[in-house]
Structure formats: C-alpha cells, structure tokens
Amino acid sequence: MLSKKALLFLVLAYALAWTLELGFFALGGRIDSGAFVAFAFVGMFTPATAAFITQRLIWKEPMRDLGVRNPRLSWLAIAWLLPLLLVGVALAVSLFLPGVSLMTGLDALAVALAGKVPPQQLADMQRELEHTLLAKPGVLLFLSLFQVLGAGPTINAVAGFGEELGWRGLLQRELEPLGFWRSSLVIGFFWGLWHLPLIVAGLNYPGHPVAGPIVMIAFTMLLSPLIGYVRLRAQSVLAAAVFHGTFNAAATLSIFLHGGTMFTSGITGVPGLVTILLANGALWLHLRRQPVPIIAA
C-alpha cells in the first residue's frame, strides 16, 4: 500500500512530465529534433520538482532526509564504473547474435547521424574525416569511452539527479517498509511507466508504441535494484544520479553495433535485459550473506 506522500509525489511527477511532453508533441515537437535534447533535459527534472513540492512545501521536511548528502567515495566510484561495465557486457553479448557486428570507424558515426543531418552534409563530413585520426579503426570508439566517463558524472549526472531525487530519494524512502526487492520493483515499474509518452512517440523503440513501453518497464524494473542498492551503500542519492547519468551516456555506445534491432541488440534489448538480470542474480546472492543497509543511514 502506497503512503499518501508517495501517492502525491507520483501524481505530481506524472502530471508535470506528461503535461510537458504532450504539450511538446502537440506543438509539433519530434523525438529526432535538436529541440528534443533541451526539452528532455528539462523534463528529467519533473520528478525532482515533484519531490521538492511534496517534501519541502507540503510535508515541510528537510531534503537531507531524501539522501541529499555527500556520498561514500568508494560507492561513488562504483556508481560511475558499474554502468559502463553493464553496457560493455551487453554489447559483447550482442556480438554473439547472428548478423550483429562491431563498427569501429566512421561507419558508426554515419549510423548515429543518419536522419539527424542532411544526407549531403553527412557525406561531406565523412569525406573530410576519412583521412584524419578519427577514421582509424577503434579511435572513435576509444574517444567515445572517454566521453562517457567524462559526461556520466558531470552533465549527465545533473540530469540524472532530476529523476533520482524522486525515484531513489523520496519514493525509495517511502517504500522502505516493502523491503528492498519489492520496493525496487515497484519503483522500477513507476519509473518505466513515467516514460510512457516518450516511448510511444518513438524514444528507444521507434515504431513500437505497444511493445516499446512493455520492454521499457521490464528494463527499468530490472535496473532499479542495482541503482537502489548503490544509493543505499553510498548513503546518498547523488550516487544514484551518477549511476543514472553514466548509464545514459554509456547506452549511446550501441551506435557501434551493426545489425540486429533495438530489441535484439544493445543494452536496451534482450542482451541488456539478460545482462542486468544476471547482475540482479549476483546481487541477490550477495544480499543473502550481507543484508541491505537501512535507507535512513
């Protein structure tokens, strides 16, 4: 049973996000437009806004209770590196599927920019870069890894905090009586459902307005225990923000895969779901020996 505080937070988080998103699309906004990047950044702060209204303005309780404190540095490092490991394993698993291969040159850049820049401009860009260091096999992938490691705990973590203050801040605290696993799955469900308008519009699973949301909810439910556990061990919601931000940055590495579909390759496809499921299995075995820490710590 959800508390009144949790229910109010969810109503606000959904109302703010869905009103913003439906308004964006009603005005002609598109997922593949440049304006969407700025719009998505703003939209990620709707759970934080809902959490602030609920916690501070209505319940008049301190934000520190939601985990807004300095994290334990060792677990902050795990929050930074674990998402890259999960994505890397999912990409490696994808390569075992028929017809899936790894692109390490400018072909990956062409795939990533296809449909986002005019074809002639893309062709000119490839010609200009084909004699540079970026055209060497593996260089672009190597640079992308460094970009992920840089963006994850910085600009991406800022956006991640916009969500995590709500999901792993207020909601995880309110659902603590359910126990770690049940509360994580419930949070994951609401977290995934919160993305509904964007997924239906084509984010992550374009062309699949029904299957896309279902897979997205399964994905967030599986990922939720891992972020939740890191948040608890770090004793700070800031670690969850770094995990979230780095994971989002690392997910872009899927552009280096050739072949397959959004369901059969990459971190948001079956390989990713299997990878995260196995990580949950490892966490379950670990928690049998060492109980989950108290969220209020």
N, C-alpha and C positions, 0 to 999 in steps of 0.2 A: 504494500500500500504506500503510495507516494504521499509525503507530507505536504501540507498547504504551501510551504515555502518552495519545495521542489516543483509543485504544480504551477505556481505563479511564475517561477523562473522559466519553465518550459513554454507557457503561454506567451510570455514576453519575447523570449528568444525566437519562437516560431513567427509570431506576429511581426516583429521587426524585420526579420530576414525575408520572409515570404512577401511582405508588402514591398520591400525594396526590390526584390528580384522580379516579381510580377510587374512592377512599375517599369523596371528597366526593359523588359521584353515587350511590354505594351507600347513603349515609346520607340520600338524598332531596334533595340539592342540585340547583339548577336554574340554567341559564345566565342566565335573566331575573330572578333574585332579587337582592336587595340584598346578601346574604351573598357572592355570587359576586365582587363587586368586591374585597372584602377578601381573599377566597381567591385570586383571580387575582394580586393584588399579591404575596402570599406565594409563590405558585407561580413567579413570574418570577425568584425568587432561587435556584431549584434549579440552573441552570447555574453561577451564581457559587459556590454551595456545592460543587458537583462540582469546579469549577476549583480552589478553595481546598484541598480534600482532596487532589486529585491533585498540585498544585504544591507546596504547603507541607508537608502531613503525610506524603505518600508519597515524592515526589521530593526534598523538602526544599530547594527552590529559591526564590529571592526572588519575591514577587508583582510587583515592579517589572518583571521580565522579561516580564510579560504586558501591559505598556503602562500600568500604574498610575502615571502621572506627569502633570505639568501639560501640557496641550495647547498647541500653537501657536494664538494667539488668532485669527488670520485664518481658520484652518480650523475653529476652534470656531464662528465666525460662520457659516461655510458649512454646518456641521453643523446649525445652528439654522434657517437660512432655506431651504436646499435642499429639505427635506421639504415645506414649505408650498408651494413652487413646483411640485413634482411633483404634489401633491394638487390644487392650483389648476388646473393644465393638464388633469388627468384629469376634473375637474368640468366644465371648459369643453368638452372633447371630448364628454362625456356629453350636453351640451345639443344636439348636432347629431343625436342619435339620435331616431327617431320616438317621440313620446309622452313625452319627457323634458323637464321644465321646471324652473325655479329658483323655489323658495319663499323669500320674504324676510321674511315676517311671522310671526304666531303660529301659522300653519298648520304651519310646520316644527317648532315646539315640540310641537304636538299629535301629530305623527307620531312624534317622538322618544320621547314619554312614553306612547304608546299601548301598552297591555298591561303597563305598569310601575306605573301608578297606577290606582285605580278610575275607571271612566268618569265617575261623578258628580263626583268630586274634580277630574278633568281639566276637565270642563265649567265647574265653579265657578272654577277657576284662569283659564281663558280669559276668563270674564266679568269677573273682577277686573282682568285685564291689558289688556282691549281698549280702554280709554280712557287708557292710560299710554303713555310714550315707546316702550316695547318693541313696541307694536302698529304703530308707523310702519314702512313698508317699508324694509328694509335695516338697521335699527337692530340687530336681533337678530343678523344675520349679521356686522355690524361688531364687535359686542361679542364674538362667538364667535371672531373672528380674534384679538382681543387676548387672549382666554382661552387660545387655542392657543399664542400666542407667550410667554405667561407660564408656562403649565403645562409646555410642552415641555422647557425646560432646567432645570426645578426638580423638582417631584414626579414627573413622568413620566420624567425622566432618571434619577432614583434607581431606579425600577423597571426602566428600560432597562438600567442598569448590572448589574442582577441577571442579565440574559441575556447582555449583551455581554462581560462578563468571561470568559464561557465561549466564546461563538462567535467574537468578534473579538479576544479576549485569548489564551486558551490554544490553541484549535483553529486559528486563523489562523496562529499562530506555528508550530505543529506541522506544518501542511500547506504551509508555505512552499516546500519542495522541489518541489511540484507546479507551481509557477508561479502567477501572480496569477489568471488566469481559471479554470483548472481547480480551484484551491483554493477560489475564491469559489463556484463552482457546487456543489462537494462540501459546503461549509459550508452553503450555502443549502438543499441537499437535506435534510441532517440537522436543520437549524433548522426547516424546514417540517414534517418528519415528527414532530418533537418535539411539535408542536401536535395530533397526531392525535386523542387522546381528546376534546379540547375541540371540534375541528371536527366530529367525528362526533356530539357531543352538541348541536350547533347553533350554535356560535360562528361568526360571519361569514357562514356559508352555511346557515342553518336549513332543515331538511327535505331536505338533500342530503348524506347520510352517505358517499356514494361520490364524487360529483363534487366535493364541497367540499374534501376532503383533496387531491385531484389539483390543483385550481386553487390551493390554498394553497401547495403545494410549488412549483408553477410560479412563483407570486408571490414566494416567498422566494428562490428561485434567481435570479430577475431582480434583486431588490433587493439581494442580498448583495454584488455587486461594487461598488455605489455606496457602501454603508456601509463596506466593506472599504477602499476607496480613501481615503475621508475619514479613516478611522482611521490609515492609513499616513502620509498627508500631515500630519495633526495630531500624529503621533508619540505618540498617547495613545488608550487605549481609552475614555477619558472622552468624547472627541468622538463615538465610536460610540454611547455611551449617550445623548448629547444628540440625535443624529440619530434614534435609535430612539424616544426619548421624544417628540420633536416630531412625528415621523411618526404615531405612535399618536394623539396629540392632534389632529393635522390631519385624520386619517381620519374623525373624528366629523363633519366638515363635510358629509359625504354626506347628513346628515339634511335638508339644504336642497334636495335633488333630489326631484322628484316624477315618478313614472312609472319604467318600466324595472324591472329585477330586480337582485338582488345580483350577477348575472353580467354584466349588460349596462350597468351604470352605476356611477360612482364609482371610487375608487382601487383597490378590491379586485376590480373587474370587468374586462371586456375593455378599456374605456378606460384604466384604470390600468395594465394589463399592457402595452398599446401604448405608453403614455407612458414607462414605466420601460424598455421595450425600446429606445425611441429614445434615452433618456438613456444607456443602455449603448453604443449605437452611437456617440454623441458621445464617450464616454469611450474607446472603442476607437480612434477616430481620434486623440484626444489622446495616447494612450499609444504610438502609432506614432512620434510626434515626441519624446515625453519618457517614458523608461522609468519604471516604477513604482518608488518608493523601497523600500529594504530595511526589512523589518519591525522589525529589531532597533534601528534608529536612534531 
